[in-house]
Amino acid sequence: MGEQHKCFKELSKVLVEENTRLQFNYLNQNHVFVATERIRNLRDGKKAKRVVASYCPFCGEKLEV
Ligand SMILES: [Zn+2]
C-alpha cells in the first residue's frame, strides 16, 4: 500500500481539531467513503450500501486503488 493521498492527510489534520475524521475502508487509507443513506426504512436491519470514491473529491486526482 502506498502513501495516503495528500488531500486526505491535510484535511485530517484540520478535522481532528473538531473531533472529526473522514471515513476510510480500514484496509485501504485511500478508499474514502462517500456518504450514503437508505431511501426507505424497510425495517430489515440492513444498512445503506457503502461506496468509495475513485477520484479525490477535493482535487480530482485519480486515487490509487
Ligand atoms: Zn486530492
N, CA, C, O and the ligand as a Tripos MOL2 file, in Angstrom:
@<TRIPOS>MOLECULE
protein
  261   259    66     0     0
PROTEIN
NO_CHARGES

@<TRIPOS>ATOM
      1 N           0.8450   -1.1860    0.0000 N.3       1 MET1
      2 CA          0.0000    0.0000    0.0000 C.3       1 MET1
      3 C           0.8850    1.2410    0.0000 C.2       1 MET1
      4 O           1.8270    1.3340    0.7880 O.2       1 MET1
      5 N           0.5850    2.1980   -0.8840 N.am      2 GLY2
      6 CA          1.3820    3.4110   -0.9600 C.3       2 GLY2
      7 C           1.0240    4.3990    0.1290 C.2       2 GLY2
      8 O           0.3480    4.0620    1.1010 O.2       2 GLY2
      9 N           1.4810    5.6010   -0.0460 N.am      3 GLU3
     10 CA          1.2190    6.6360    0.9500 C.3       3 GLU3
     11 C          -0.2220    7.1380    0.8050 C.2       3 GLU3
     12 O          -0.8270    7.0320   -0.2620 O.2       3 GLU3
     13 N          -0.7520    7.6810    1.8930 N.am      4 GLN4
     14 CA         -2.0940    8.2310    1.8200 C.3       4 GLN4
     15 C          -2.1070    9.4870    0.9540 C.2       4 GLN4
     16 O          -1.1770   10.2930    0.9880 O.2       4 GLN4
     17 N          -3.1660    9.6350    0.1890 N.am      5 HIS5
     18 CA         -3.3150   10.7770   -0.7140 C.3       5 HIS5
     19 C          -3.1770   12.0980    0.0660 C.2       5 HIS5
     20 O          -3.6310   12.2130    1.2040 O.2       5 HIS5
     21 N          -2.5430   13.0840   -0.5740 N.am      6 LYS6
     22 CA         -2.1740   14.3220    0.1220 C.3       6 LYS6
     23 C          -3.3690   15.0860    0.6970 C.2       6 LYS6
     24 O          -3.2770   15.6180    1.8040 O.2       6 LYS6
     25 N          -4.4770   15.1500   -0.0260 N.am      7 CYS7
     26 CA         -5.6530   15.8900    0.4760 C.3       7 CYS7
     27 C          -6.2120   15.2620    1.7470 C.2       7 CYS7
     28 O          -6.6410   15.9700    2.6580 O.2       7 CYS7
     29 N          -6.2050   13.9360    1.8080 N.am      8 PHE8
     30 CA         -6.7510   13.2540    2.9890 C.3       8 PHE8
     31 C          -5.8750   13.5470    4.2040 C.2       8 PHE8
     32 O          -6.3700   13.7470    5.3140 O.2       8 PHE8
     33 N          -4.5780   13.5680    3.9710 N.am      9 LYS9
     34 CA         -3.6590   13.8680    5.0750 C.3       9 LYS9
     35 C          -3.8890   15.2770    5.6000 C.2       9 LYS9
     36 O          -3.9930   15.5010    6.8060 O.2       9 LYS9
     37 N          -3.9670   16.2340    4.6560 N.am     10 GLU10
     38 CA         -4.1310   17.6390    5.0490 C.3      10 GLU10
     39 C          -5.4550   17.8610    5.7520 C.2      10 GLU10
     40 O          -5.5130   18.5170    6.7920 O.2      10 GLU10
     41 N          -6.5160   17.3160    5.1870 N.am     11 LEU11
     42 CA         -7.8390   17.5180    5.7570 C.3      11 LEU11
     43 C          -7.9510   16.8620    7.1320 C.2      11 LEU11
     44 O          -8.5860   17.4010    8.0390 O.2      11 LEU11
     45 N          -7.3380   15.7110    7.2720 N.am     12 SER12
     46 CA         -7.3980   15.0100    8.5560 C.3      12 SER12
     47 C          -6.8050   15.8480    9.6720 C.2      12 SER12
     48 O          -7.2850   15.8220   10.8050 O.2      12 SER12
     49 N          -5.7450   16.6010    9.3410 N.am     13 LYS13
     50 CA         -5.1020   17.4500   10.3530 C.3      13 LYS13
     51 C          -6.0510   18.5260   10.8580 C.2      13 LYS13
     52 O          -6.0450   18.8630   12.0420 O.2      13 LYS13
     53 N          -6.8750   19.0680    9.9480 N.am     14 VAL14
     54 CA         -7.8250   20.1190   10.3220 C.3      14 VAL14
     55 C          -9.0070   19.5180   11.0710 C.2      14 VAL14
     56 O          -9.4490   20.0550   12.0870 O.2      14 VAL14
     57 N          -9.5120   18.4070   10.5630 N.am     15 LEU15
     58 CA        -10.7280   17.8130   11.1370 C.3      15 LEU15
     59 C         -10.5130   17.2790   12.5450 C.2      15 LEU15
     60 O         -11.4310   17.2940   13.3660 O.2      15 LEU15
     61 N          -9.3010   16.8080   12.8260 N.am     16 VAL16
     62 CA         -9.0540   16.2140   14.1390 C.3      16 VAL16
     63 C          -9.2880   17.2350   15.2410 C.2      16 VAL16
     64 O          -9.6480   16.8790   16.3630 O.2      16 VAL16
     65 N          -9.0810   18.5010   14.9160 N.am     17 GLU17
     66 CA         -9.3210   19.5550   15.9040 C.3      17 GLU17
     67 C         -10.8120   19.7060   16.2190 C.2      17 GLU17
     68 O         -11.1850   20.2760   17.2440 O.2      17 GLU17
     69 N         -11.6450   19.1950   15.3380 N.am     18 GLU18
     70 CA        -13.0980   19.2290   15.5490 C.3      18 GLU18
     71 C         -13.6160   17.8400   15.9350 C.2      18 GLU18
     72 O         -14.8130   17.5680   15.8440 O.2      18 GLU18
     73 N         -12.7010   16.9670   16.3650 N.am     19 ASN19
     74 CA        -13.0820   15.6070   16.7410 C.3      19 ASN19
     75 C         -13.8210   14.9040   15.6130 C.2      19 ASN19
     76 O         -14.8080   14.2020   15.8350 O.2      19 ASN19
     77 N         -13.3280   15.1040   14.4070 N.am     20 THR20
     78 CA        -13.9830   14.5770   13.2080 C.3      20 THR20
     79 C         -12.9390   13.9350   12.3190 C.2      20 THR20
     80 O         -11.7830   14.3570   12.3020 O.2      20 THR20
     81 N         -13.3470   12.9150   11.5820 N.am     21 ARG21
     82 CA        -12.4470   12.3200   10.5880 C.3      21 ARG21
     83 C         -13.2380   11.8370    9.3880 C.2      21 ARG21
     84 O         -14.4330   11.5530    9.4700 O.2      21 ARG21
     85 N         -12.5360   11.7540    8.2820 N.am     22 LEU22
     86 CA        -13.0920   11.1290    7.0880 C.3      22 LEU22
     87 C         -13.2230    9.6380    7.3680 C.2      22 LEU22
     88 O         -12.5240    9.0920    8.2210 O.2      22 LEU22
     89 N         -14.1200    8.9900    6.6460 N.am     23 GLN23
     90 CA        -14.2880    7.5480    6.8140 C.3      23 GLN23
     91 C         -13.5870    6.8220    5.6840 C.2      23 GLN23
     92 O         -13.8510    7.0590    4.5050 O.2      23 GLN23
     93 N         -12.6820    5.9270    6.0730 N.am     24 PHE24
     94 CA        -11.9400    5.1350    5.0980 C.3      24 PHE24
     95 C         -12.2360    3.6650    5.2920 C.2      24 PHE24
     96 O         -12.5950    3.2160    6.3800 O.2      24 PHE24
     97 N         -12.0750    2.9270    4.2040 N.am     25 ASN25
     98 CA        -12.0260    1.4780    4.3120 C.3      25 ASN25
     99 C         -10.7860    1.1530    5.1510 C.2      25 ASN25
    100 O          -9.6850    1.6050    4.8340 O.2      25 ASN25
    101 N         -10.9620    0.3830    6.2040 N.am     26 TYR26
    102 CA         -9.8200    0.1610    7.0900 C.3      26 TYR26
    103 C          -8.6930   -0.6270    6.4090 C.2      26 TYR26
    104 O          -7.5740   -0.6820    6.9180 O.2      26 TYR26
    105 N          -8.9910   -1.2260    5.2770 N.am     27 LEU27
    106 CA         -7.9640   -1.9720    4.5510 C.3      27 LEU27
    107 C          -7.1710   -1.0950    3.5910 C.2      27 LEU27
    108 O          -6.1020   -1.4860    3.1220 O.2      27 LEU27
    109 N          -7.6990    0.0940    3.3000 N.am     28 ASN28
    110 CA         -7.0150    0.9640    2.3460 C.3      28 ASN28
    111 C          -7.2630    2.4250    2.7080 C.2      28 ASN28
    112 O          -8.3970    2.9010    2.6510 O.2      28 ASN28
    113 N          -6.2140    3.1240    3.0740 N.am     29 GLN29
    114 CA         -6.3290    4.5050    3.5520 C.3      29 GLN29
    115 C          -6.6330    5.4970    2.4280 C.2      29 GLN29
    116 O          -6.7930    6.6900    2.6900 O.2      29 GLN29
    117 N          -6.7140    5.0240    1.1870 N.am     30 ASN30
    118 CA         -7.1210    5.8900    0.0800 C.3      30 ASN30
    119 C          -8.5330    5.5920   -0.4150 C.2      30 ASN30
    120 O          -9.0150    6.2460   -1.3400 O.2      30 ASN30
    121 N          -9.1930    4.6210    0.1850 N.am     31 HIS31
    122 CA        -10.5890    4.3160   -0.1610 C.3      31 HIS31
    123 C         -11.4960    5.1120    0.7740 C.2      31 HIS31
    124 O         -11.8850    4.6350    1.8400 O.2      31 HIS31
    125 N         -11.8230    6.3300    0.3560 N.am     32 VAL32
    126 CA        -12.6490    7.1900    1.2020 C.3      32 VAL32
    127 C         -14.1210    6.9500    0.8640 C.2      32 VAL32
    128 O         -14.5030    6.9220   -0.3060 O.2      32 VAL32
    129 N         -14.9300    6.7800    1.8900 N.am     33 PHE33
    130 CA        -16.3490    6.5260    1.6810 C.3      33 PHE33
    131 C         -17.0770    7.8220    1.3680 C.2      33 PHE33
    132 O         -16.8030    8.8720    1.9500 O.2      33 PHE33
    133 N         -18.0060    7.7190    0.4370 N.am     34 VAL34
    134 CA        -18.9330    8.8070    0.1450 C.3      34 VAL34
    135 C         -20.1690    8.5510    0.9980 C.2      34 VAL34
    136 O         -20.6130    7.4100    1.1220 O.2      34 VAL34
    137 N         -20.7220    9.6000    1.5840 N.am     35 ALA35
    138 CA        -21.8870    9.4310    2.4640 C.3      35 ALA35
    139 C         -23.0690    8.8470    1.6900 C.2      35 ALA35
    140 O         -23.3770    9.2910    0.5840 O.2      35 ALA35
    141 N         -23.7170    7.8630    2.2720 N.am     36 THR36
    142 CA        -24.9150    7.2560    1.6800 C.3      36 THR36
    143 C         -25.9480    7.0750    2.7920 C.2      36 THR36
    144 O         -25.6060    7.0500    3.9750 O.2      36 THR36
    145 N         -27.1940    6.9530    2.4000 N.am     37 GLU37
    146 CA        -28.2360    6.6310    3.3620 C.3      37 GLU37
    147 C         -29.3040    5.8200    2.6620 C.2      37 GLU37
    148 O         -29.4120    5.8460    1.4360 O.2      37 GLU37
    149 N         -30.0760    5.1150    3.4240 N.am     38 ARG38
    150 CA        -31.1630    4.3320    2.8530 C.3      38 ARG38
    151 C         -32.2770    5.2790    2.4290 C.2      38 ARG38
    152 O         -32.5110    6.3110    3.0590 O.2      38 ARG38
    153 N         -32.9460    4.9150    1.3690 N.am     39 ILE39
    154 CA        -34.0290    5.7570    0.8640 C.3      39 ILE39
    155 C         -35.3010    5.4980    1.6550 C.2      39 ILE39
    156 O         -35.9930    6.4290    2.0660 O.2      39 ILE39
    157 N         -35.5990    4.2250    1.8610 N.am     40 ARG40
    158 CA        -36.7990    3.8620    2.6220 C.3      40 ARG40
    159 C         -36.3730    2.9950    3.7950 C.2      40 ARG40
    160 O         -35.4480    2.1920    3.6720 O.2      40 ARG40
    161 N         -37.0190    3.1460    4.8940 N.am     41 ASN41
    162 CA        -36.7540    2.2840    6.0440 C.3      41 ASN41
    163 C         -37.5560    0.9930    5.8750 C.2      41 ASN41
    164 O         -38.7720    0.9740    6.0660 O.2      41 ASN41
    165 N         -36.8610   -0.0770    5.5160 N.am     42 LEU42
    166 CA        -37.5480   -1.3510    5.2560 C.3      42 LEU42
    167 C         -37.6200   -2.2240    6.5080 C.2      42 LEU42
    168 O         -38.1280   -3.3440    6.4530 O.2      42 LEU42
    169 N         -37.1240   -1.7300    7.6130 N.am     43 ARG43
    170 CA        -37.1720   -2.4540    8.8910 C.3      43 ARG43
    171 C         -36.5810   -3.8590    8.7690 C.2      43 ARG43
    172 O         -37.0690   -4.8050    9.3880 O.2      43 ARG43
    173 N         -35.5330   -3.9780    7.9690 N.am     44 ASP44
    174 CA        -34.8920   -5.2880    7.7990 C.3      44 ASP44
    175 C         -33.5120   -5.3090    8.4500 C.2      44 ASP44
    176 O         -32.7700   -6.2810    8.3120 O.2      44 ASP44
    177 N         -33.1740   -4.2380    9.1550 N.am     45 GLY45
    178 CA        -31.9080   -4.2130    9.8770 C.3      45 GLY45
    179 C         -30.6810   -3.9930    9.0110 C.2      45 GLY45
    180 O         -29.5610   -3.9470    9.5210 O.2      45 GLY45
    181 N         -30.8800   -3.8580    7.7040 N.am     46 LYS46
    182 CA        -29.7250   -3.6550    6.8220 C.3      46 LYS46
    183 C         -29.3630   -2.1780    6.7720 C.2      46 LYS46
    184 O         -30.1950   -1.2970    6.9880 O.2      46 LYS46
    185 N         -28.0650   -1.9410    6.4730 N.am     47 LYS47
    186 CA        -27.6040   -0.5640    6.3410 C.3      47 LYS47
    187 C         -27.4780   -0.2070    4.8660 C.2      47 LYS47
    188 O         -27.4980   -1.0770    3.9960 O.2      47 LYS47
    189 N         -27.3490    1.0760    4.6050 N.am     48 ALA48
    190 CA        -27.1440    1.5410    3.2350 C.3      48 ALA48
    191 C         -25.8440    0.9530    2.6890 C.2      48 ALA48
    192 O         -24.8950    0.7340    3.4420 O.2      48 ALA48
    193 N         -25.7990    0.7000    1.3940 N.am     49 LYS49
    194 CA        -24.5650    0.2540    0.7480 C.3      49 LYS49
    195 C         -23.5060    1.3220    0.8970 C.2      49 LYS49
    196 O         -23.8030    2.5160    0.8910 O.2      49 LYS49
    197 N         -22.2610    0.8790    1.0310 N.am     50 ARG50
    198 CA        -21.1730    1.8370    1.1320 C.3      50 ARG50
    199 C         -20.4830    1.9440   -0.2210 C.2      50 ARG50
    200 O         -20.3180    0.9480   -0.9260 O.2      50 ARG50
    201 N         -20.0910    3.1320   -0.5680 N.am     51 VAL51
    202 CA        -19.3760    3.3450   -1.8290 C.3      51 VAL51
    203 C         -18.1070    4.1440   -1.5670 C.2      51 VAL51
    204 O         -18.0690    4.9890   -0.6730 O.2      51 VAL51
    205 N         -17.0750    3.8710   -2.3480 N.am     52 VAL52
    206 CA        -15.8300    4.6260   -2.2120 C.3      52 VAL52
    207 C         -15.6020    5.4530   -3.4750 C.2      52 VAL52
    208 O         -16.0380    5.0750   -4.5630 O.2      52 VAL52
    209 N         -14.9200    6.5760   -3.3210 N.am     53 ALA53
    210 CA        -14.6380    7.4780   -4.4360 C.3      53 ALA53
    211 C         -13.4730    6.9370   -5.2650 C.2      53 ALA53
    212 O         -12.4850    6.4520   -4.7120 O.2      53 ALA53
    213 N         -13.5890    7.0200   -6.5840 N.am     54 SER54
    214 CA        -12.4950    6.6270   -7.4830 C.3      54 SER54
    215 C         -11.5120    7.7700   -7.6950 C.2      54 SER54
    216 O         -10.3330    7.5560   -7.9760 O.2      54 SER54
    217 N         -12.0290    8.9940   -7.5540 N.am     55 TYR55
    218 CA        -11.2080   10.1910   -7.7230 C.3      55 TYR55
    219 C         -11.3190   11.0060   -6.4380 C.2      55 TYR55
    220 O         -12.3350   10.9580   -5.7450 O.2      55 TYR55
    221 N         -10.2690   11.7490   -6.1310 N.am     56 CYS56
    222 CA        -10.2970   12.5680   -4.9220 C.3      56 CYS56
    223 C         -11.4230   13.6000   -5.0330 C.2      56 CYS56
    224 O         -11.4880   14.3270   -6.0240 O.2      56 CYS56
    225 N         -12.3070   13.6770   -4.0370 N.am     57 PRO57
    226 CA        -13.4120   14.6340   -4.0950 C.3      57 PRO57
    227 C         -12.9310   16.0800   -3.9570 C.2      57 PRO57
    228 O         -13.6970   17.0120   -4.2030 O.2      57 PRO57
    229 N         -11.6880   16.2690   -3.5710 N.am     58 PHE58
    230 CA        -11.1890   17.6190   -3.2940 C.3      58 PHE58
    231 C         -10.3280   18.1770   -4.4230 C.2      58 PHE58
    232 O         -10.4170   19.3690   -4.7180 O.2      58 PHE58
    233 N          -9.5120   17.3670   -5.0520 N.am     59 CYS59
    234 CA         -8.6430   17.8810   -6.1240 C.3      59 CYS59
    235 C          -8.8750   17.1770   -7.4620 C.2      59 CYS59
    236 O          -8.3630   17.6310   -8.4860 O.2      59 CYS59
    237 N          -9.6240   16.0960   -7.4740 N.am     60 GLY60
    238 CA         -9.9680   15.4400   -8.7380 C.3      60 GLY60
    239 C          -8.9560   14.4310   -9.2320 C.2      60 GLY60
    240 O          -9.1740   13.7990  -10.2650 O.2      60 GLY60
    241 N          -7.8460   14.2610   -8.5150 N.am     61 GLU61
    242 CA         -6.8640   13.2620   -8.9330 C.3      61 GLU61
    243 C          -7.4150   11.8520   -8.7940 C.2      61 GLU61
    244 O          -8.1880   11.5510   -7.8850 O.2      61 GLU61
    245 N          -6.9930   10.9910   -9.7240 N.am     62 LYS62
    246 CA         -7.3770    9.5860   -9.5920 C.3      62 LYS62
    247 C          -6.6850    9.0090   -8.3690 C.2      62 LYS62
    248 O          -5.4950    9.2310   -8.1470 O.2      62 LYS62
    249 N          -7.4530    8.2620   -7.5750 N.am     63 LEU63
    250 CA         -6.8940    7.6840   -6.3510 C.3      63 LEU63
    251 C          -6.2910    6.3250   -6.6340 C.2      63 LEU63
    252 O          -6.8150    5.5460   -7.4290 O.2      63 LEU63
    253 N          -5.1840    6.0560   -5.9720 N.am     64 GLU64
    254 CA         -4.5610    4.7260   -6.1000 C.3      64 GLU64
    255 C          -5.4490    3.7050   -5.4390 C.2      64 GLU64
    256 O          -5.8320    3.8620   -4.2800 O.2      64 GLU64
    257 N          -5.7740    2.6720   -6.1600 N.am     65 VAL65
    258 CA         -6.6320    1.6370   -5.5690 C.3      65 VAL65
    259 C          -5.9320    0.2850   -5.5810 C.2      65 VAL65
    260 O          -6.4990   -0.7080   -5.1240 O.2      65 VAL65
    261 ZN         -6.8560   15.2480   -3.6610 Zn       66 ZN66
@<TRIPOS>BOND
     1     1     2 1
     2     2     3 1
     3     3     4 2
     4     3     5 am
     5     5     6 1
     6     6     7 1
     7     7     8 2
     8     7     9 am
     9     9    10 1
    10    10    11 1
    11    11    12 2
    12    11    13 am
    13    13    14 1
    14    14    15 1
    15    15    16 2
    16    15    17 am
    17    17    18 1
    18    18    19 1
    19    19    20 2
    20    19    21 am
    21    21    22 1
    22    22    23 1
    23    23    24 2
    24    23    25 am
    25    25    26 1
    26    26    27 1
    27    27    28 2
    28    27    29 am
    29    29    30 1
    30    30    31 1
    31    31    32 2
    32    31    33 am
    33    33    34 1
    34    34    35 1
    35    35    36 2
    36    35    37 am
    37    37    38 1
    38    38    39 1
    39    39    40 2
    40    39    41 am
    41    41    42 1
    42    42    43 1
    43    43    44 2
    44    43    45 am
    45    45    46 1
    46    46    47 1
    47    47    48 2
    48    47    49 am
    49    49    50 1
    50    50    51 1
    51    51    52 2
    52    51    53 am
    53    53    54 1
    54    54    55 1
    55    55    56 2
    56    55    57 am
    57    57    58 1
    58    58    59 1
    59    59    60 2
    60    59    61 am
    61    61    62 1
    62    62    63 1
    63    63    64 2
    64    63    65 am
    65    65    66 1
    66    66    67 1
    67    67    68 2
    68    67    69 am
    69    69    70 1
    70    70    71 1
    71    71    72 2
    72    71    73 am
    73    73    74 1
    74    74    75 1
    75    75    76 2
    76    75    77 am
    77    77    78 1
    78    78    79 1
    79    79    80 2
    80    79    81 am
    81    81    82 1
    82    82    83 1
    83    83    84 2
    84    83    85 am
    85    85    86 1
    86    86    87 1
    87    87    88 2
    88    87    89 am
    89    89    90 1
    90    90    91 1
    91    91    92 2
    92    91    93 am
    93    93    94 1
    94    94    95 1
    95    95    96 2
    96    95    97 am
    97    97    98 1
    98    98    99 1
    99    99   100 2
   100    99   101 am
   101   101   102 1
   102   102   103 1
   103   103   104 2
   104   103   105 am
   105   105   106 1
   106   106   107 1
   107   107   108 2
   108   107   109 am
   109   109   110 1
   110   110   111 1
   111   111   112 2
   112   111   113 am
   113   113   114 1
   114   114   115 1
   115   115   116 2
   116   115   117 am
   117   117   118 1
   118   118   119 1
   119   119   120 2
   120   119   121 am
   121   121   122 1
   122   122   123 1
   123   123   124 2
   124   123   125 am
   125   125   126 1
   126   126   127 1
   127   127   128 2
   128   127   129 am
   129   129   130 1
   130   130   131 1
   131   131   132 2
   132   131   133 am
   133   133   134 1
   134   134   135 1
   135   135   136 2
   136   135   137 am
   137   137   138 1
   138   138   139 1
   139   139   140 2
   140   139   141 am
   141   141   142 1
   142   142   143 1
   143   143   144 2
   144   143   145 am
   145   145   146 1
   146   146   147 1
   147   147   148 2
   148   147   149 am
   149   149   150 1
   150   150   151 1
   151   151   152 2
   152   151   153 am
   153   153   154 1
   154   154   155 1
   155   155   156 2
   156   155   157 am
   157   157   158 1
   158   158   159 1
   159   159   160 2
   160   159   161 am
   161   161   162 1
   162   162   163 1
   163   163   164 2
   164   163   165 am
   165   165   166 1
   166   166   167 1
   167   167   168 2
   168   167   169 am
   169   169   170 1
   170   170   171 1
   171   171   172 2
   172   171   173 am
   173   173   174 1
   174   174   175 1
   175   175   176 2
   176   175   177 am
   177   177   178 1
   178   178   179 1
   179   179   180 2
   180   179   181 am
   181   181   182 1
   182   182   183 1
   183   183   184 2
   184   183   185 am
   185   185   186 1
   186   186   187 1
   187   187   188 2
   188   187   189 am
   189   189   190 1
   190   190   191 1
   191   191   192 2
   192   191   193 am
   193   193   194 1
   194   194   195 1
   195   195   196 2
   196   195   197 am
   197   197   198 1
   198   198   199 1
   199   199   200 2
   200   199   201 am
   201   201   202 1
   202   202   203 1
   203   203   204 2
   204   203   205 am
   205   205   206 1
   206   206   207 1
   207   207   208 2
   208   207   209 am
   209   209   210 1
   210   210   211 1
   211   211   212 2
   212   211   213 am
   213   213   214 1
   214   214   215 1
   215   215   216 2
   216   215   217 am
   217   217   218 1
   218   218   219 1
   219   219   220 2
   220   219   221 am
   221   221   222 1
   222   222   223 1
   223   223   224 2
   224   223   225 am
   225   225   226 1
   226   226   227 1
   227   227   228 2
   228   227   229 am
   229   229   230 1
   230   230   231 1
   231   231   232 2
   232   231   233 am
   233   233   234 1
   234   234   235 1
   235   235   236 2
   236   235   237 am
   237   237   238 1
   238   238   239 1
   239   239   240 2
   240   239   241 am
   241   241   242 1
   242   242   243 1
   243   243   244 2
   244   243   245 am
   245   245   246 1
   246   246   247 1
   247   247   248 2
   248   247   249 am
   249   249   250 1
   250   250   251 1
   251   251   252 2
   252   251   253 am
   253   253   254 1
   254   254   255 1
   255   255   256 2
   256   255   257 am
   257   257   258 1
   258   258   259 1
   259   259   260 2
@<TRIPOS>SUBSTRUCTURE
     1 MET1         2 RESIDUE 1 A MET
     2 GLY2         6 RESIDUE 1 A GLY
     3 GLU3        10 RESIDUE 1 A GLU
     4 GLN4        14 RESIDUE 1 A GLN
     5 HIS5        18 RESIDUE 1 A HIS
     6 LYS6        22 RESIDUE 1 A LYS
     7 CYS7        26 RESIDUE 1 A CYS
     8 PHE8        30 RESIDUE 1 A PHE
     9 LYS9        34 RESIDUE 1 A LYS
    10 GLU10       38 RESIDUE 1 A GLU
    11 LEU11       42 RESIDUE 1 A LEU
    12 SER12       46 RESIDUE 1 A SER
    13 LYS13       50 RESIDUE 1 A LYS
    14 VAL14       54 RESIDUE 1 A VAL
    15 LEU15       58 RESIDUE 1 A LEU
    16 VAL16       62 RESIDUE 1 A VAL
    17 GLU17       66 RESIDUE 1 A GLU
    18 GLU18       70 RESIDUE 1 A GLU
    19 ASN19       74 RESIDUE 1 A ASN
    20 THR20       78 RESIDUE 1 A THR
    21 ARG21       82 RESIDUE 1 A ARG
    22 LEU22       86 RESIDUE 1 A LEU
    23 GLN23       90 RESIDUE 1 A GLN
    24 PHE24       94 RESIDUE 1 A PHE
    25 ASN25       98 RESIDUE 1 A ASN
    26 TYR26      102 RESIDUE 1 A TYR
    27 LEU27      106 RESIDUE 1 A LEU
    28 ASN28      110 RESIDUE 1 A ASN
    29 GLN29      114 RESIDUE 1 A GLN
    30 ASN30      118 RESIDUE 1 A ASN
    31 HIS31      122 RESIDUE 1 A HIS
    32 VAL32      126 RESIDUE 1 A VAL
    33 PHE33      130 RESIDUE 1 A PHE
    34 VAL34      134 RESIDUE 1 A VAL
    35 ALA35      138 RESIDUE 1 A ALA
    36 THR36      142 RESIDUE 1 A THR
    37 GLU37      146 RESIDUE 1 A GLU
    38 ARG38      150 RESIDUE 1 A ARG
    39 ILE39      154 RESIDUE 1 A ILE
    40 ARG40      158 RESIDUE 1 A ARG
    41 ASN41      162 RESIDUE 1 A ASN
    42 LEU42      166 RESIDUE 1 A LEU
    43 ARG43      170 RESIDUE 1 A ARG
    44 ASP44      174 RESIDUE 1 A ASP
    45 GLY45      178 RESIDUE 1 A GLY
    46 LYS46      182 RESIDUE 1 A LYS
    47 LYS47      186 RESIDUE 1 A LYS
    48 ALA48      190 RESIDUE 1 A ALA
    49 LYS49      194 RESIDUE 1 A LYS
    50 ARG50      198 RESIDUE 1 A ARG
    51 VAL51      202 RESIDUE 1 A VAL
    52 VAL52      206 RESIDUE 1 A VAL
    53 ALA53      210 RESIDUE 1 A ALA
    54 SER54      214 RESIDUE 1 A SER
    55 TYR55      218 RESIDUE 1 A TYR
    56 CYS56      222 RESIDUE 1 A CYS
    57 PRO57      226 RESIDUE 1 A PRO
    58 PHE58      230 RESIDUE 1 A PHE
    59 CYS59      234 RESIDUE 1 A CYS
    60 GLY60      238 RESIDUE 1 A GLY
    61 GLU61      242 RESIDUE 1 A GLU
    62 LYS62      246 RESIDUE 1 A LYS
    63 LEU63      250 RESIDUE 1 A LEU
    64 GLU64      254 RESIDUE 1 A GLU
    65 VAL65      258 RESIDUE 1 A VAL
    66 ZN66       261 GROUP 0 **** ****
